[in-house]
Amino acid sequence: MERFLAEVTTQEWNAAQDAGRPWAEAVEVLAGRFPDQRSLIEAYRLRWAETLGGAIDGTVEVLSDLRDRGVRLLALSNWSAETFPVARDRYPFLAWFEGIVISGEVGVAKPDARVFEALIERYGVAPSRTVFVDDSEANVVAAEALGFIGVRFVDPGTLRADLERMGLLGGRAGGSGPS
């Protein structure tokens, strides 16, 4: 299985779906390169939902605290437009976001500036007043280049401490820091 994931259904192949490539096309392209693996490639797509892990509880708690404080919550995620509905059903906290921009719907993925620009335009975001949190250093750097306040996610405790330093958690609620 590890070999299949590393050599067949690679991160680069998955990234193309996150950038908008339809899954049917993705399966055909890959099955063309690895015809002996077609049944496994098809199973990967059909059973994709089984690969989702659970939510990171500490991070959901931070998100809940931000929501309770009235902080505006928006999401920008690299995700296939076809599979994101599965995540919506699986993770109830996704309903807490005022809006979500999915890279597969935009047709480009982070760190491409165009996906950030879609968030800015769609939701009237002022980057200089907006904290962008991501576990990818490249995505944080791209956000900062557009004027966002970047925070690299390491773990829930560090995220909470970073947001407390910014005034988004702890102290008085509502509008005390960036949104």
Backbone bond lengths (Angstrom), bond angles and torsions (degrees), N, CA, C in turn:
res aa  C-N    CA-C-N  psi(-1)  N-CA   C-N-CA  omega(-1)  CA-C   N-CA-C  phi
1 M - - - 1.441 - - 1.527 110.51 -
2 E 1.327 117.17 -45.28 1.471 120.76 -179.41 1.532 110.56 -59.28
3 R 1.314 115.90 -41.16 1.468 120.21 179.01 1.528 110.23 -64.17
4 F 1.326 117.84 -43.46 1.458 122.78 178.86 1.523 110.08 -59.41
5 L 1.324 117.22 -45.99 1.464 120.93 -179.54 1.526 111.86 -67.55
6 A 1.307 117.18 -36.18 1.470 120.89 -177.23 1.528 112.73 -79.94
7 E 1.332 117.05 -34.28 1.457 119.96 -172.16 1.525 114.78 -108.40
8 V 1.318 118.13 -20.31 1.464 120.52 -177.72 1.530 109.69 -110.10
9 T 1.290 117.60 -68.78 1.479 121.13 -179.64 1.528 108.42 -88.97
10 T 1.308 114.84 68.88 1.464 121.80 -173.29 1.530 112.30 -71.71
11 Q 1.313 115.36 167.98 1.469 120.50 175.53 1.525 110.33 -60.76
12 E 1.318 117.55 -38.50 1.461 121.29 179.49 1.536 110.97 -63.83
13 W 1.315 116.38 -41.09 1.461 120.69 178.28 1.527 110.23 -64.05
14 N 1.317 117.14 -45.70 1.467 121.49 177.93 1.526 111.36 -63.25
15 A 1.318 117.40 -37.05 1.471 121.42 -179.18 1.530 111.05 -61.23
16 A 1.315 117.10 -31.42 1.468 119.44 178.87 1.536 110.99 -65.59
17 Q 1.335 117.73 -35.52 1.469 120.25 175.67 1.534 109.33 -69.18
18 D 1.322 116.76 -38.67 1.471 120.49 176.65 1.527 111.05 -61.54
19 A 1.328 116.45 -27.49 1.471 121.11 179.84 1.529 111.97 -92.83
20 G 1.326 117.15 8.23 1.448 119.98 171.64 1.521 117.55 112.36
21 R 1.331 118.04 -3.89 1.464 117.89 179.29 1.537 109.11 -67.27
22 P 1.328 117.91 132.25 1.464 120.49 178.01 1.533 111.01 -64.08
23 W 1.322 115.73 144.23 1.457 120.72 -178.41 1.526 112.37 -62.65
24 A 1.327 117.97 -37.48 1.466 119.57 179.92 1.530 110.08 -59.92
25 E 1.328 116.23 -42.67 1.463 120.69 177.51 1.529 110.73 -65.45
26 A 1.309 116.23 -41.91 1.465 121.12 -179.17 1.525 111.29 -60.56
27 V 1.328 116.20 -43.06 1.463 120.59 179.33 1.528 109.81 -63.89
28 E 1.335 117.32 -44.39 1.472 120.32 -179.18 1.525 111.78 -64.58
29 V 1.334 116.93 -42.34 1.464 120.62 178.77 1.526 109.97 -59.87
30 L 1.303 116.31 -47.73 1.467 120.21 -176.43 1.529 111.47 -70.89
31 A 1.319 116.74 -39.85 1.465 119.68 178.49 1.533 110.46 -65.44
32 G 1.326 116.69 -29.21 1.460 119.97 174.69 1.519 112.34 -66.00
33 R 1.328 116.06 -34.57 1.472 120.63 178.90 1.518 112.12 -81.36
34 F 1.341 116.24 -30.79 1.468 122.13 -177.01 1.528 109.15 -130.76
35 P 1.341 117.88 68.05 1.468 119.61 -174.94 1.530 113.50 -59.58
36 D 1.311 117.53 -30.63 1.459 120.18 179.45 1.531 112.37 -73.32
37 Q 1.315 116.26 -10.06 1.464 121.04 -179.72 1.538 112.39 -106.84
38 R 1.331 117.54 6.96 1.472 121.49 -174.46 1.526 112.40 -50.95
39 S 1.299 118.10 -47.78 1.476 119.19 -176.08 1.527 111.10 -63.25
40 L 1.320 117.01 -36.59 1.470 119.87 177.73 1.527 111.43 -71.31
41 I 1.319 116.75 -37.72 1.471 120.62 177.87 1.524 109.45 -64.19
42 E 1.313 116.64 -44.55 1.470 120.21 177.63 1.522 111.02 -63.58
43 A 1.309 117.04 -40.15 1.469 120.61 178.18 1.530 110.55 -65.09
44 Y 1.315 116.60 -37.99 1.465 120.57 177.53 1.517 109.79 -56.72
45 R 1.321 117.27 -44.94 1.463 121.14 179.23 1.527 111.31 -68.93
46 L 1.319 116.87 -48.82 1.462 120.78 -175.74 1.529 112.63 -66.37
47 R 1.326 116.26 -31.56 1.474 120.07 -177.29 1.525 111.55 -107.03
48 W 1.330 116.21 19.75 1.459 121.83 -176.93 1.528 112.76 -52.95
49 A 1.314 117.68 -40.74 1.468 121.18 -177.14 1.530 111.68 -57.45
50 E 1.311 117.44 -28.63 1.469 121.27 179.80 1.525 112.09 -69.10
51 T 1.336 117.11 -16.86 1.464 119.65 -179.08 1.522 112.84 -84.22
52 L 1.326 117.24 -10.95 1.467 120.00 -179.39 1.527 110.20 -71.40
53 G 1.302 115.44 134.11 1.457 120.42 175.55 1.523 110.12 -88.00
54 G 1.290 114.24 -174.12 1.455 119.56 177.55 1.518 110.96 -84.05
55 A 1.314 114.62 169.45 1.465 120.56 176.42 1.530 108.84 -69.23
56 I 1.316 115.96 155.17 1.470 121.51 174.83 1.525 105.70 -87.64
57 D 1.333 116.05 101.00 1.464 121.27 -170.49 1.523 113.78 -51.95
58 G 1.323 117.91 -46.19 1.460 120.24 -179.63 1.519 112.58 -60.83
59 T 1.318 117.23 -34.61 1.453 121.34 178.52 1.524 110.35 -72.06
60 V 1.317 117.27 -38.81 1.463 120.68 176.83 1.531 109.53 -63.92
61 E 1.331 117.75 -35.68 1.471 120.80 176.33 1.532 110.96 -64.25
62 V 1.321 117.14 -41.84 1.473 120.54 176.75 1.523 109.38 -62.13
63 L 1.311 117.27 -44.93 1.457 121.90 178.43 1.527 110.67 -60.21
64 S 1.306 116.71 -43.18 1.469 121.19 177.99 1.526 111.33 -61.74
65 D 1.317 116.58 -42.16 1.471 120.18 178.69 1.529 111.17 -64.80
66 L 1.322 117.10 -39.89 1.466 120.14 176.70 1.530 110.36 -62.90
67 R 1.308 116.05 -43.93 1.468 120.87 178.98 1.527 110.46 -61.66
68 D 1.333 116.55 -44.08 1.469 120.96 179.47 1.524 111.98 -61.76
69 R 1.323 116.59 -28.15 1.470 121.60 179.98 1.535 112.51 -87.23
70 G 1.310 116.26 -0.92 1.459 119.70 177.91 1.514 114.44 80.20
71 V 1.330 117.45 18.21 1.465 121.28 177.26 1.526 108.00 -73.91
72 R 1.304 116.51 133.02 1.459 121.81 177.92 1.524 108.91 -64.58
73 L 1.319 116.60 129.06 1.459 121.72 -178.13 1.515 110.34 -117.03
74 L 1.318 115.11 122.25 1.457 123.25 174.88 1.524 107.51 -129.22
75 A 1.312 116.13 152.91 1.460 119.78 178.97 1.519 109.80 -125.76
76 L 1.319 114.74 145.83 1.457 123.66 174.73 1.520 105.49 -133.44
77 S 1.325 116.59 112.72 1.450 119.52 -172.46 1.513 112.37 -131.30
78 N 1.324 115.65 138.02 1.456 121.31 169.25 1.523 106.61 -79.01
79 W 1.340 115.22 110.30 1.454 119.54 -175.70 1.519 107.74 -161.27
80 S 1.295 117.30 145.82 1.456 122.25 175.03 1.530 109.43 -66.30
81 A 1.316 116.09 135.29 1.463 120.31 177.48 1.526 111.02 -62.41
82 E 1.322 116.64 -28.99 1.467 120.46 -178.34 1.523 112.88 -76.98
83 T 1.322 117.93 -30.37 1.466 119.59 -176.70 1.524 113.49 -100.61
84 F 1.326 118.27 -13.96 1.465 118.95 -178.65 1.525 113.06 -59.60
85 P 1.334 120.62 -35.86 1.466 118.84 177.26 1.531 113.83 -55.62
86 V 1.321 117.26 -30.69 1.465 120.69 176.36 1.534 109.59 -63.23
87 A 1.327 116.34 -42.27 1.467 120.77 179.10 1.532 110.21 -64.95
88 R 1.329 116.99 -41.80 1.475 120.16 178.34 1.524 110.83 -55.89
89 D 1.326 115.81 -42.74 1.467 120.16 179.99 1.537 111.93 -70.35
90 R 1.310 116.29 -34.79 1.459 121.13 -174.61 1.528 112.95 -79.65
91 Y 1.340 117.84 -33.77 1.461 122.08 -173.25 1.528 110.52 -116.86
92 P 1.323 117.95 95.26 1.476 121.05 -177.15 1.532 113.60 -57.55
93 F 1.325 118.48 -27.64 1.466 120.46 -178.01 1.530 112.16 -65.03
94 L 1.320 118.37 -16.93 1.467 119.75 177.76 1.527 111.34 -64.10
95 A 1.321 117.00 -23.09 1.469 120.60 177.44 1.526 111.88 -72.19
96 W 1.323 118.50 -11.33 1.468 121.94 179.55 1.521 112.07 -75.88
97 F 1.316 117.50 -17.44 1.453 120.66 -177.84 1.520 110.29 -79.51
98 E 1.306 115.89 134.90 1.466 121.47 174.94 1.528 109.90 -61.54
99 G 1.310 115.97 -36.79 1.449 121.16 179.13 1.512 111.13 -156.51
100 I 1.313 115.03 154.23 1.463 121.24 179.99 1.524 108.14 -135.43
101 V 1.322 116.09 128.53 1.457 121.49 172.97 1.525 107.12 -105.14
102 I 1.328 115.29 123.30 1.456 121.98 -179.30 1.527 107.99 -107.33
103 S 1.316 115.85 126.02 1.466 120.87 -175.92 1.522 112.42 -55.39
104 G 1.321 117.67 -39.59 1.451 120.77 -179.14 1.512 113.25 -62.99
105 E 1.333 116.71 -25.43 1.459 120.56 176.49 1.523 111.02 -80.22
106 V 1.337 116.72 -32.68 1.463 122.08 -178.92 1.536 110.75 -79.70
107 G 1.328 116.41 -33.17 1.461 120.91 179.96 1.511 114.11 98.17
108 V 1.321 117.70 4.28 1.462 123.72 173.77 1.519 107.66 -144.95
109 A 1.318 115.92 154.49 1.460 121.22 -175.97 1.518 110.91 -119.50
110 K 1.332 115.60 157.37 1.459 120.74 173.25 1.519 107.78 -57.20
111 P 1.284 119.31 139.96 1.458 129.10 14.25 1.527 115.16 -93.96
112 D 1.330 119.45 15.21 1.461 121.67 179.36 1.534 109.68 -59.84
113 A 1.317 116.65 129.62 1.467 122.16 -176.97 1.523 112.28 -59.17
114 R 1.330 117.74 -27.61 1.466 120.29 -176.57 1.525 113.16 -63.90
115 V 1.309 118.01 -30.61 1.471 118.71 179.33 1.533 109.88 -74.37
116 F 1.328 116.71 -34.77 1.469 120.18 174.28 1.527 110.33 -65.76
117 E 1.340 115.79 -40.52 1.464 120.55 179.41 1.522 111.20 -63.53
118 A 1.336 117.15 -33.54 1.467 120.24 175.92 1.533 110.11 -63.05
119 L 1.311 117.08 -41.41 1.472 121.00 177.06 1.532 110.33 -62.99
120 I 1.320 116.35 -46.62 1.466 121.84 -178.97 1.528 110.33 -58.91
121 E 1.316 116.14 -48.62 1.469 120.81 -176.68 1.523 112.14 -70.50
122 R 1.302 116.73 -44.71 1.471 120.91 -174.81 1.527 112.42 -65.74
123 Y 1.333 116.24 -36.24 1.469 119.54 -173.06 1.523 113.71 -118.23
124 G 1.325 117.88 11.04 1.454 120.24 177.37 1.519 112.89 59.73
125 V 1.304 116.01 43.35 1.465 122.28 -177.02 1.527 110.36 -79.83
126 A 1.324 115.22 134.68 1.467 121.94 171.27 1.528 106.74 -99.40
127 P 1.335 118.20 101.70 1.463 119.75 -174.97 1.527 114.71 -51.18
128 S 1.331 118.39 -39.65 1.467 120.35 -176.38 1.531 112.55 -66.87
129 R 1.322 116.69 -13.45 1.467 121.39 178.31 1.526 111.67 -114.39
130 T 1.326 115.98 15.85 1.459 120.48 -174.34 1.519 110.66 -124.50
131 V 1.330 114.86 128.05 1.460 121.16 176.79 1.527 107.99 -88.68
132 F 1.316 115.68 128.12 1.459 122.31 176.98 1.519 107.87 -110.78
133 V 1.326 116.69 121.35 1.467 122.44 -178.29 1.522 108.20 -113.15
134 D 1.330 116.61 130.82 1.461 121.02 179.58 1.520 108.89 -155.99
135 D 1.325 116.51 150.93 1.469 119.66 178.09 1.520 112.76 -85.02
136 S 1.323 117.30 -8.66 1.462 121.45 179.74 1.528 110.39 -97.62
137 E 1.310 115.98 122.87 1.466 120.66 177.87 1.530 111.27 -59.06
138 A 1.328 117.02 -40.44 1.464 120.32 179.86 1.528 111.35 -61.33
139 N 1.320 117.11 -38.03 1.462 120.51 179.38 1.529 111.15 -70.18
140 V 1.318 116.93 -38.04 1.470 120.85 178.17 1.530 109.35 -65.64
141 V 1.317 117.35 -44.21 1.470 121.51 179.17 1.529 110.02 -61.45
142 A 1.322 117.46 -42.64 1.465 120.83 178.88 1.525 110.89 -62.97
143 A 1.315 116.69 -41.97 1.468 120.67 178.75 1.524 110.69 -63.74
144 E 1.318 116.55 -43.97 1.466 120.44 179.54 1.527 111.33 -62.96
145 A 1.323 117.11 -35.27 1.468 120.40 178.28 1.532 111.50 -63.75
146 L 1.322 116.23 -23.74 1.465 121.48 177.80 1.531 111.86 -94.42
147 G 1.336 116.66 2.96 1.457 120.43 176.16 1.508 116.05 100.10
148 F 1.331 118.54 -0.73 1.458 121.16 177.28 1.529 110.59 -70.25
149 I 1.322 115.92 158.38 1.462 122.48 171.95 1.528 105.25 -89.17
150 G 1.306 117.00 109.03 1.460 121.12 -173.24 1.512 113.05 -90.17
151 V 1.333 115.05 139.30 1.467 122.84 174.69 1.521 107.01 -133.66
152 R 1.308 115.33 123.08 1.471 119.92 176.78 1.519 108.54 -85.72
153 F 1.336 115.73 120.83 1.461 120.91 177.92 1.518 109.66 -73.72
154 V 1.335 115.28 125.67 1.462 121.69 176.14 1.516 109.17 -113.64
155 D 1.324 115.79 -49.96 1.457 122.78 178.00 1.528 107.83 -162.09
156 P 1.323 118.20 165.42 1.470 120.15 -176.25 1.532 114.40 -59.01
157 G 1.321 117.84 -38.69 1.460 120.69 -179.60 1.520 112.74 -64.44
158 T 1.316 115.83 -43.05 1.466 120.36 177.99 1.524 110.53 -66.59
159 L 1.328 117.10 -40.11 1.462 120.34 177.56 1.528 110.15 -60.58
160 R 1.318 117.02 -46.49 1.464 120.50 179.11 1.529 110.37 -58.62
161 A 1.315 117.44 -45.70 1.471 120.86 -179.62 1.528 110.65 -62.74
162 D 1.337 117.52 -42.12 1.470 120.98 178.36 1.524 110.80 -60.99
163 L 1.311 116.80 -44.68 1.470 121.01 -178.63 1.525 111.85 -70.47
164 E 1.314 117.11 -32.26 1.471 119.92 174.87 1.524 110.35 -65.23
165 R 1.341 117.04 -42.09 1.468 120.66 178.07 1.524 111.70 -61.05
166 M 1.320 116.65 -30.86 1.465 121.61 -179.88 1.527 112.64 -84.05
167 G 1.328 116.15 -6.84 1.460 119.85 -179.46 1.513 114.49 85.34
168 L 1.307 117.32 9.99 1.464 119.99 179.22 1.519 112.78 -84.56
169 L 1.296 117.19 -24.12 1.463 122.61 175.24 1.516 107.82 -128.70
170 G 1.332 116.39 146.56 1.459 120.27 -175.35 1.518 109.03 78.64
171 G 1.304 118.22 158.27 1.469 120.98 -179.82 1.528 110.39 72.09
172 R 1.322 116.76 -151.35 1.463 118.89 -174.73 1.529 110.73 -86.60
173 A 1.319 114.76 150.98 1.453 121.10 -175.32 1.523 112.00 -89.75
174 G 1.333 113.94 162.54 1.457 121.13 169.88 1.515 115.34 70.78
175 G 1.276 116.63 99.77 1.461 121.13 172.20 1.507 115.79 75.63
176 S 1.319 118.64 15.81 1.467 120.40 -177.98 1.514 112.76 -83.15
177 G 1.296 118.04 -3.38 1.458 120.75 -179.45 1.507 109.48 -161.98
178 P 1.308 117.07 -166.26 1.457 120.64 179.91 1.521 111.04 -61.27
179 S 1.340 115.63 158.54 1.466 120.21 178.24 1.500 111.24 -101.74
